[in-house]
Amino acid sequence: MKRSALLTLAFIVMCSVALKAQNLNKVYGAMEEEDWEVALSYLEPIMAKKKKNYEVKWLAAICHSQRYRFDKSYALFQEALPYAEDDPSFWIPYAEAYLFGGRVDDAERTLRRVNQNLLEDYAKPRYFEIFNNIQNAKLYLPQPKEIIVKNLGANVNTVGNEYSQIVTSNQRGIFFTARREGLGEVADDGEYYEQVLTADMNELDDWNKDKPLAGYASDGTFDAPIQLLNNDSTLITYREEDLFMSQLGADGVWGQREELPINTGKWEPHAFVYNNGNSIIYASDFGNNNENSDLYIVHKSADGKWSKPYFIEELNTPKKEDAPYVAEDGTLYFSSKGHDSMGGYDIFTSRLDTATGLFSKPENMGAPINLPTDDTFFTLYGKNAYFSSSRPGGYGEVDIYRVIMFNNSQIQGKVLECDNVTAVGNATISVVGQEDKYSAVTNEYGVYFMNMPIESDFTLRVERDGEVLYEKEHQIRVLFRDEFEIEQDFFIGECGRNEKEIYVKMINSFDLDPNNIPVDPPSTEGVVIPVVEEEPEPVVEEVVEAVEEVVEATADTVVEESPVAVVEEKAADPVVVAEEELIELPNVFFDFDKQNIKAEFFERLNEAAELLQRRTDLRIMVAGHTDAYGTNEYNVALGQRRYTAVFNYLKDKGVDADQMDVQTFSEDLPIASNRTVKGRAFNRRVELYFVDENGERKK
């Protein structure tokens, strides 16, 4: 089953002569079909009988490397070293095994042992391919992006293979396929048949134990989920080299599978339906005879007919392309072994230029999403993504991983004493070892604002005047919800208030900026600022004592002038009371993503309404504004909702509608910085000001 063979081993043709010479035609045939387990079943009895059969050990090492059992592969390559004298291509698959295992320097050193002058012509393309893969790995691996990649855990991943995952619309359920012991029968390639499984998240976003998807359990076939549509009521699946669509019935049972119009009778491993169901981008090998899948697009016309497949020349290579996915922002993600891949499948991005009808040059997503092993089936939901990978360190051969597309976040709160009211002000709060990147100083109320790393252990320290007040290990877990909640207080002393894990909630969207989250600053209501009593200055005590002595000595004497120069208190400057001005029109401020007027602004709006009723000659502008969070299209509409709320309020208070002009400026006219919480709060406003007969602001 070509879909499950995640790697292609072109150099197997090198050893065909030697294989036939040893009567190992079955081994050769299995390896050519990428049936690694079948090949091993033939090789292992030979190795058990003939300890010094180095060629057989070399072939077994290749098979184990293709099954991601790298340590076993390296050991067998070492045992087979004498065979390098017979076959100069010996080092090519050895270097590839090191590359797939993440040992790039070892891969490069091993490949250098190849004597190119001794290579046959058919072996040279593979040599240069591995050479280029190594150079790409050396380019991308040292520059990882600041994101979080996490294994989904043992409730989903096992020692077998788990891949081809899709996520439900609420992002709290997952469908995927598995090839593991205990599920189904053994297929012709020596592995178990695919089974479609499902799992759900608990309240802390950890995955519960998986279970078979009802209606899709099968002992003797290949099944994989491809896409969920129509609020999870439509499911596209792969089955036996073709693609199908089924509907979820009212009884919760998936209906009969119907073929997609793109099936050709050859291999269609993956597809993605988009553009309201009118376009399909898919992978297929129908256009070639070498079982390499390419990417195609078809479109549905107004009469319901599908166009002929369009070969996407700018994305396809002589290698395999697979697993297309179109995100909500229009970005295309797909997997390829070509372009500037690091070895196996890498995940690439591209965008369609509607003016030219061409896709942009594919860009490698780089580390840590892409490693030299196979990385594929990428899906993105806002700042939350999933993909499948055969990278070392997982539970098995291929595992499913979650990606959070950032690695630190804004956190705010207070540092308090154990009584929960006494502020710890002017203290430095920092992440140990990363103080230059993550640190802040609390204000007099103990309030701090800073970024902290997420989804990884770190030590947080609070110190003041050289004294460490707090030091504890924490991990911040991100929960994507429909609200922002990033406030966390820390308590000084042994009061058992701070758990290791800190949970923060964030609205998941493409526009999410984790370093600039629009929330109100921490409340300081009830916080007590400790009073520091200062000792009186000695000079003051001396003056007081001198005055007292003089008073005692002259108690019965009328003194016109005191012999002690007593400094009189300087009279306070008179307070200048500003003359009351005419009414100024107010600014009305709003909570994040809200348009309802808060009660604290009613009084000022009532004053404005009274003035406008008395002075019908006056006209005002009611202008809606937002902060910079969100898309411009959304903010234009939000500004409109805000000015409408104020307009209707004044109208209900008796103001003539003809006296009021309205306009939304969205985020275009900020009055404060959008990079701070306080600044964004000022920008979320409706501004009222007087205008002339032309609608221009009066000065």
C-alpha positions in Angstrom: 0.0 0.0 0.0 1.9 3.0 -1.3 0.2 5.5 1.0 1.8 4.0 4.1 5.3 3.7 2.7 6.5 7.1 3.8 9.9 6.9 2.2 11.2 5.9 -1.3 14.5 4.1 -1.6 15.6 4.6 -5.2 19.1 3.2 -4.8 17.8 -0.4 -4.2 18.4 -1.0 -7.9 22.2 -0.9 -7.1 22.2 -4.2 -5.4 20.0 -6.2 -7.8 22.9 -8.1 -9.4 24.3 -9.1 -6.0 20.9 -10.1 -4.7 20.2 -12.4 -7.6 23.7 -13.9 -7.2 22.8 -15.0 -3.7 19.3 -16.1 -4.8 17.7 -13.3 -2.9 15.2 -12.3 -5.5 12.4 -12.2 -3.0 14.3 -9.8 -0.8 15.0 -7.5 -3.8 11.4 -7.6 -4.9 10.1 -6.7 -1.4 12.6 -3.8 -1.0 11.7 -2.5 -4.4 8.0 -2.4 -3.3 9.1 -0.8 0.0 7.8 -3.8 1.9 10.5 -3.5 4.5 9.1 -5.9 7.0 8.6 -8.6 4.4 12.2 -8.2 3.3 13.4 -8.5 6.9 11.4 -11.7 7.3 13.6 -13.2 4.5 16.9 -11.6 5.7 16.7 -12.5 9.4 16.9 -16.3 9.0 19.9 -15.9 6.7 21.7 -13.6 9.2 21.0 -16.2 12.0 22.7 -18.9 9.9 25.5 -16.9 8.3 27.0 -14.5 10.8 29.5 -13.1 8.2 27.1 -12.5 5.4 27.9 -8.7 5.3 25.8 -7.9 2.3 22.7 -9.4 4.0 23.4 -7.3 7.1 23.8 -4.2 4.9 20.3 -4.9 3.4 18.8 -5.5 6.8 20.4 -2.2 8.0 18.7 -0.4 5.2 15.3 -2.0 6.0 15.5 -1.0 9.7 16.5 2.6 8.8 13.4 2.8 6.6 11.3 1.6 9.6 12.8 4.3 11.7 14.7 1.8 14.0 17.8 3.8 13.8 19.9 2.3 16.6 19.4 -1.2 15.2 20.2 0.1 11.7 23.5 1.8 12.8 24.6 -1.4 14.6 24.0 -3.5 11.5 25.8 -1.0 9.2 28.8 -1.3 11.5 28.7 -5.1 11.4 28.4 -5.0 7.6 31.5 -2.7 7.1 33.6 -5.3 5.2 30.9 -5.2 2.4 32.0 -1.6 1.6 35.1 -3.0 -0.1 32.8 -4.8 -2.6 30.2 -2.1 -3.2 31.2 1.6 -3.3 27.6 2.6 -2.9 27.6 1.0 0.6 28.0 4.5 2.3 25.0 6.1 0.6 22.2 4.4 2.6 24.4 4.5 5.7 24.6 8.3 5.4 20.9 8.5 4.8 20.2 6.5 8.0 22.3 9.0 9.9 20.4 11.9 8.2 17.0 10.4 9.0 18.1 9.9 12.6 19.0 13.6 13.0 22.7 13.0 13.0 23.5 15.4 10.2 27.3 15.7 10.9 27.6 11.9 10.9 25.7 11.8 7.7 28.0 14.2 6.0 31.1 12.4 7.3 29.8 9.1 6.1 28.8 10.4 2.7 32.4 11.8 2.2 33.6 8.2 2.3 32.0 7.5 -1.0 34.5 7.4 -3.8 32.6 9.0 -6.7 35.0 7.8 -9.3 34.0 4.2 -8.4 30.2 4.8 -8.4 28.2 3.4 -11.3 26.2 5.9 -13.2 22.9 4.7 -11.8 24.1 5.3 -8.2 25.3 8.9 -8.7 21.8 10.6 -8.7 21.1 9.1 -5.3 24.5 10.2 -4.0 23.8 13.8 -5.1 20.3 13.7 -3.7 21.5 12.7 -0.2 24.3 15.4 -0.5 21.6 18.1 -1.2 19.4 16.8 1.6 22.3 17.2 4.0 23.0 20.7 2.8 19.3 21.7 3.3 19.4 20.2 6.8 22.5 22.2 7.6 20.6 25.3 6.5 17.3 24.8 8.3 18.1 22.9 11.5 20.3 25.6 13.1 17.6 28.2 12.6 14.5 26.7 14.3 11.4 28.9 14.5 10.1 30.0 17.9 7.1 27.6 18.1 6.1 24.6 20.2 5.9 21.1 18.9 4.4 18.5 21.2 3.7 14.8 20.9 0.0 14.0 21.4 0.9 11.4 24.0 0.4 7.8 24.7 -3.4 7.9 24.5 -3.0 8.5 20.8 0.5 7.4 19.7 1.9 3.9 20.2 4.9 1.9 19.1 3.1 1.5 15.7 2.1 4.2 13.2 -0.4 7.0 13.7 -0.9 9.6 11.0 -3.4 11.3 8.6 -5.1 13.2 11.4 -8.0 15.7 11.0 -9.5 17.8 13.7 -13.2 18.5 14.4 -14.6 22.0 14.0 -14.4 22.7 17.8 -10.8 21.5 17.8 -11.5 19.2 20.6 -11.8 15.9 18.7 -9.5 14.1 16.3 -9.9 11.4 13.6 -6.7 9.6 12.5 -5.5 6.3 11.0 -3.3 3.8 12.8 -1.3 0.7 11.8 -0.6 -1.1 15.0 -0.6 -4.5 16.6 -4.1 -5.6 17.9 -6.0 -3.7 15.2 -7.0 -5.7 12.2 -5.0 -8.2 10.2 -1.5 -8.2 8.7 -1.3 -6.8 5.2 0.9 -8.1 2.3 3.6 -5.5 3.2 4.1 -7.2 6.7 2.3 -4.4 8.6 -1.2 -4.2 10.0 -4.0 -2.8 7.9 -5.1 0.8 8.6 -7.8 1.5 11.1 -9.7 4.8 11.6 -9.7 5.9 15.2 -11.0 8.9 17.1 -10.2 10.6 20.4 -11.4 13.7 22.4 -9.7 16.3 24.6 -10.4 16.6 28.3 -11.0 19.9 30.0 -7.2 20.5 30.2 -6.6 19.8 26.5 -5.0 16.4 27.2 -6.2 13.6 24.9 -8.3 10.8 26.2 -7.7 7.2 25.0 -8.6 6.6 21.4 -11.2 4.3 20.1 -12.4 3.0 16.7 -14.6 5.3 14.7 -18.0 3.8 14.4 -18.7 2.4 10.9 -15.0 2.6 9.9 -13.5 -0.4 11.7 -12.2 -2.9 9.2 -9.9 -5.9 9.6 -8.7 -6.2 6.0 -8.5 -2.9 4.1 -6.8 0.5 4.1 -8.8 3.4 5.5 -7.7 6.9 6.4 -9.6 10.1 7.2 -8.8 13.0 4.9 -11.2 16.0 5.7 -14.2 17.0 7.7 -16.7 19.4 6.1 -20.1 21.0 6.8 -19.7 21.3 10.6 -18.3 17.8 10.8 -21.3 16.2 9.0 -19.3 15.3 5.9 -16.3 13.0 6.0 -13.8 12.4 3.1 -11.8 9.3 3.5 -9.1 7.3 1.6 -9.8 3.7 0.9 -7.8 1.3 -1.2 -6.1 4.0 -3.4 -9.3 6.1 -4.0 -11.1 8.9 -2.2 -14.7 8.8 -1.0 -17.3 11.1 0.7 -19.9 10.1 3.3 -22.6 11.9 5.3 -23.3 11.6 9.0 -26.9 10.5 9.5 -29.3 11.7 12.2 -28.6 8.4 14.1 -24.9 9.2 14.3 -23.9 6.6 11.8 -21.9 7.5 8.7 -23.7 6.8 5.5 -22.6 5.0 2.3 -19.3 6.1 0.8 -19.6 7.9 -2.6 -16.6 8.3 -4.9 -15.1 11.8 -5.4 -15.1 12.9 -9.1 -11.3 12.9 -9.1 -10.7 9.1 -8.8 -8.9 7.7 -11.8 -8.4 4.0 -11.0 -4.8 4.8 -10.1 -3.5 6.2 -6.7 -5.3 9.2 -5.2 -3.9 9.4 -1.7 -5.2 12.8 -0.5 -7.5 15.7 -1.4 -8.8 18.9 0.1 -12.2 20.4 -0.8 -12.4 24.2 -0.5 -14.0 27.3 -2.1 -17.5 26.3 -0.7 -17.1 22.9 -2.2 -16.4 24.2 -5.7 -12.7 23.4 -5.9 -10.6 20.3 -5.0 -6.8 20.2 -4.8 -5.6 16.6 -4.6 -2.6 14.3 -5.1 -2.6 11.6 -7.7 -0.1 9.5 -9.7 -2.4 9.1 -12.7 -0.1 11.4 -14.8 3.0 9.3 -14.6 4.2 5.7 -14.5 6.6 5.8 -11.6 4.1 5.9 -8.8 5.1 9.5 -7.8 2.1 11.5 -6.8 1.7 15.1 -8.1 -0.8 17.9 -7.2 -3.8 18.8 -9.3 -6.8 21.1 -9.1 -10.3 20.8 -10.4 -13.1 23.4 -10.3 -16.9 23.0 -10.5 -18.6 25.2 -13.1 -22.0 26.8 -12.8 -23.7 23.8 -14.4 -22.2 21.5 -11.8 -19.7 19.8 -14.0 -16.1 19.4 -12.9 -13.2 20.8 -15.0 -10.3 18.7 -16.3 -7.5 18.2 -13.8 -5.0 21.1 -13.9 -1.4 19.9 -13.3 0.2 22.5 -10.8 3.6 22.7 -12.5 5.1 25.3 -10.1 4.5 22.9 -7.1 5.3 19.5 -8.6 8.7 17.9 -8.8 10.1 14.5 -10.0 9.6 13.4 -6.3 6.3 12.9 -4.5 3.9 15.6 -3.5 1.1 14.8 -1.1 -1.3 15.9 1.6 -2.6 19.4 0.4 -4.4 21.6 2.9 -5.8 25.1 2.4 -6.0 27.1 5.6 -8.7 29.8 6.3 -6.3 32.6 5.3 -5.8 31.0 1.9 -2.3 29.5 2.5 -1.7 26.2 0.8 0.3 23.6 2.8 1.5 20.4 1.2 4.2 17.8 1.7 7.0 17.0 -0.8 10.2 15.1 -1.1 11.4 17.5 -3.7 12.2 21.2 -3.7 14.7 21.9 -0.8 13.6 18.9 1.3 15.9 17.7 4.1 15.5 14.0 3.2 12.0 12.6 3.6 8.7 14.5 3.2 9.0 18.2 4.3 6.0 20.5 4.7 5.9 23.5 2.3 3.7 26.6 2.0 2.5 28.5 -1.1 -0.1 31.0 -2.0 -2.2 31.5 -5.2 -1.7 34.7 -7.1 -5.2 35.4 -8.4 -3.8 37.9 -10.9 -1.5 35.3 -12.6 -3.3 32.1 -11.6 0.0 30.7 -10.4 1.2 29.5 -7.0 4.1 31.2 -5.4 7.5 29.4 -5.0 7.1 26.8 -2.3 8.8 27.7 1.0 10.1 25.1 3.4 8.5 25.6 6.9 11.9 24.7 8.4 12.7 23.4 11.9 11.2 22.3 14.2 8.2 21.3 12.1 10.4 19.8 9.4 13.3 17.5 10.3 15.2 15.1 8.0 12.6 12.5 8.6 9.0 12.4 7.1 6.8 15.3 8.2 3.4 15.5 6.5 -0.4 15.8 6.8 -0.1 19.4 8.2 -3.4 21.1 9.2 -3.7 24.6 10.7 -6.5 26.1 12.8 -5.6 29.7 13.8 -2.4 29.4 15.9 -3.0 25.7 16.5 -1.7 23.0 14.1 -1.2 19.3 13.8 1.0 17.1 11.6 2.5 13.5 11.4 6.2 12.8 11.8 8.6 9.9 11.9 11.1 11.9 13.9 13.2 10.3 16.6 12.0 10.5 20.2 8.4 9.6 19.6 6.4 6.6 20.9 6.7 4.6 17.7 7.5 4.8 14.0 5.2 7.6 13.0 3.4 9.8 15.6 1.0 12.7 15.5 2.2 16.1 16.9 0.5 19.3 17.9 2.0 22.7 17.1 1.4 26.0 18.9 2.7 28.6 16.5 4.5 30.6 19.2 6.6 29.8 22.2 6.0 32.6 24.7 3.1 34.7 25.7 2.2 37.9 27.6 1.4 37.1 31.3 0.2 39.6 33.9 -0.8 39.6 37.5 0.4 40.6 41.0 3.1 39.5 43.4 1.5 39.5 46.9 2.2 38.3 50.4 0.5 35.1 51.5 -2.4 37.2 52.9 -3.5 37.9 49.3 -3.7 41.6 49.9 -0.2 43.0 50.7 1.6 44.1 47.6 5.3 43.1 47.0 6.4 46.2 45.1 9.6 47.2 43.3 10.6 43.5 43.0 12.2 41.9 40.0 10.4 38.9 38.5 12.3 36.8 35.9 12.8 33.5 34.3 16.1 32.0 35.6 18.7 31.7 32.9 16.7 33.9 30.5 16.6 37.1 32.5 17.5 39.2 29.5 14.4 38.0 27.6 11.9 37.4 30.4 11.9 39.8 33.3 9.8 42.7 34.8 9.6 44.9 37.9 6.5 45.1 40.0 4.9 48.5 40.6 3.8 49.7 44.1 0.7 47.5 43.9 2.8 44.4 43.1 1.5 44.4 39.5 3.8 43.0 36.7 3.5 42.6 32.9 5.9 40.3 31.1 6.3 37.5 28.6 7.0 34.0 29.8 7.8 30.8 27.9 4.9 28.4 27.3 4.6 24.6 27.3 8.0 24.0 28.8 9.4 23.9 32.4 11.2 27.0 33.7 12.2 28.4 37.0 10.6 31.7 38.1 12.4 33.9 40.6 11.2 37.0 42.5 13.9 39.1 44.2 14.2 42.5 45.9 17.3 44.3 47.3 19.4 41.2 46.6 17.1 38.8 48.5 15.3 36.0 46.7 11.7 36.1 47.8 10.3 33.4 45.5 11.8 30.6 43.3 9.8 27.8 41.9 9.5 25.7 38.7 6.4 26.3 36.5 5.0 25.4 33.2 2.4 27.5 31.3 -0.2 25.5 29.5 -2.1 27.3 26.7 -5.8 26.4 26.4 -7.5 27.8 23.3 -10.9 29.0 24.3 -13.4 31.8 23.4 -11.8 34.3 25.9 -8.6 35.7 27.0 -7.5 34.9 30.6 -3.8 35.4 31.1 -3.7 36.7 34.7 -1.6 34.9 37.3 -0.7 36.0 40.8 2.3 34.7 42.7 2.4 34.6 46.5 5.6 35.0 48.6 6.1 32.6 51.4 5.1 29.0 52.2 1.4 29.3 51.7 1.0 26.6 49.1 -0.9 28.9 46.7 1.1 28.4 43.5 0.9 25.1 41.5 3.5 24.2 39.0 1.2 24.3 36.0 -0.3 27.6 35.1 -3.3 27.5 32.7 -4.0 30.5 30.4 -6.8 30.9 27.9 -6.6 32.5 24.5 -8.9 33.1 21.6 -7.5 31.0 18.7 -7.3 33.0 15.5 -4.8 33.8 12.8 -4.6 37.4 14.2 -3.6 36.3 17.7 -0.5 38.1 18.8 0.5 36.3 22.0 2.8 39.2 23.0 0.1 41.8 22.7 -3.1 40.3 24.2 -6.1 42.7 24.6 -7.1 42.3 28.2 -7.7 44.8 31.0 -4.9 45.4 33.5 -5.0 43.4 36.8 -7.3 44.9 39.4 -5.7 46.5 42.4 -8.9 46.8 44.4 -8.2 45.8 48.0 -4.5 45.6 47.6 -2.6 47.1 50.5 0.7 49.0 49.9 2.9 48.4 53.0 3.9 51.5 54.8 7.6 51.8 55.4 8.3 53.8 58.6 11.4 56.0 58.3 13.4 57.1 61.3 13.3 60.9 61.9 16.4 62.8 60.8 18.8 63.5 63.8 19.1 67.2 62.9 15.3 67.6 63.6 15.7 66.1 67.0 18.5 68.5 67.9 16.4 71.5 66.9 13.5 70.3 68.9 15.7 69.8 72.0 17.2 73.3 71.6 13.8 74.9 71.3 12.6 73.1 74.5 15.7 74.3 76.5 15.1 77.9 75.4 11.4 77.7 76.4 12.3 76.4 79.8 14.9 79.0 80.4 12.7 81.9 79.4 9.4 80.7 80.8 8.9 83.8 83.0 10.5 86.3 80.7 8.8 88.2 78.0 11.0 87.8 74.9 10.6 90.0 71.9 12.8 87.8 69.8 13.8 84.2 70.2 17.5 83.5 70.5 17.0 80.4 68.5 16.3 80.8 64.8 13.2 78.8 64.3 12.4 78.0 60.7 8.8 78.7 60.1 6.8 76.4 57.7 6.5 78.0 54.3 3.0 79.0 53.5 1.5 76.8 50.8 1.1 78.4 47.4 -2.5 79.4 46.8 -4.4 76.9 44.8 -5.4 78.3 41.4 -8.9 77.2 40.7 -9.5 76.9 36.9 -12.5 78.8 35.7 -15.3 76.4 34.8 -15.3 75.7 31.1 -18.2 75.0 28.9 -19.1 71.3 28.5 -16.6 69.2 26.7 -18.0 66.3 24.7 -16.8 62.9 26.2 -15.0 59.9 24.8 -16.8 56.7 25.5 -14.5 53.7 26.1 -15.4 50.1 25.6 -14.3 46.7 26.7 -12.5 44.4 24.3 -14.7 43.3 21.4 -17.8 45.0 23.0 -20.2 47.7 21.9 -22.4 48.1 24.9 -22.1 51.5 26.7 -20.9 51.1 30.3 -22.9 52.9 33.0 -20.0 55.1 34.0 -20.5 57.1 30.8 -24.2 57.7 31.1 -23.8 61.0 33.1 -21.5 62.6 30.6 -23.6 61.5 27.7 -26.7 62.9 29.4 -24.9 66.3 29.8 -24.1 66.2 26.1 -27.7 65.4 25.2 -29.0 68.3 27.3 -26.6 70.7 25.5 -27.5 69.5 22.1 -31.2 69.9 22.9 -30.7 73.5 24.0 -28.3 74.4 21.2 -29.9 73.0 18.1 -27.4 75.0 16.0 -24.7 72.6 17.1 -23.6 69.5 15.2 -21.4 66.7 16.4 -19.5 63.7 14.9 -20.0 60.3 16.6 -16.8 58.4 15.6 -16.2 54.7 16.2 -12.7 53.5 16.9 -11.1 50.1 17.8 -7.7 48.8 18.9 -5.5 47.1 16.4 -6.4 43.6 17.3 -8.3 41.7 14.6 -8.7 42.2 10.9 -9.4 45.6 9.4 -12.7 44.3 8.0 -13.8 43.1 11.4 -12.7 46.4 13.1 -14.6 48.6 10.6 -17.8 46.7 11.5 -17.0 46.9 15.3 -16.4 50.7 15.0 -19.8 51.0 13.3 -21.5 49.0 16.1 -19.9 51.2 18.7 -20.9 54.5 17.1 -24.4 53.1 16.5 -24.8 52.4 20.2 -23.8 56.0 21.2 -25.9 57.5 18.4 -29.0 55.6 19.5 -28.4 56.5 23.2 -28.3 60.3 22.4 -31.3 60.0 20.1 -33.3 58.3 22.8 -32.4 61.2 25.1 -34.0 63.6 22.7 -31.2 64.7 20.4 -32.2 65.4 16.8 -30.6 62.7 14.5 -29.8 65.5 12.0 -27.4 67.0 14.5 -25.2 63.9 14.5 -22.8 62.6 11.8 -21.4 59.1 12.2 -18.3 57.4 10.9 -16.1 54.4 11.7 -12.3 54.8 11.7 -11.6 51.2 13.0 -8.0 51.0 14.2 -6.8 53.8 11.8 -6.7 56.7 14.3 -5.2 55.4 17.6 -4.7 57.9 20.5 -2.3 55.6 22.3 0.1 52.7 21.6 -1.5 49.4 20.6 1.5 47.6 22.0 0.3 48.0 25.6 -2.8 46.9 27.4 -3.5 50.4 28.7 -2.9 51.9 25.2 -5.4 49.5 23.6 -8.0 50.3 26.2 -7.8 54.0 25.2 -8.2 53.2 21.6 -11.4 51.2 22.1 -13.6 54.3 22.0 -16.3 56.4 20.5 -15.1 60.0 20.2 -17.6 62.9 20.2 -16.6 66.3 18.8 -18.2 69.4 17.3 -18.2 69.8 13.5 -19.0 72.6 11.1 -21.6 72.6 8.4 -19.1 70.8 6.1 -18.6 68.0 8.7 -15.1 69.2 9.5 -13.9 69.2 13.1 -14.2 72.6 14.8 -11.0 73.9 16.4 
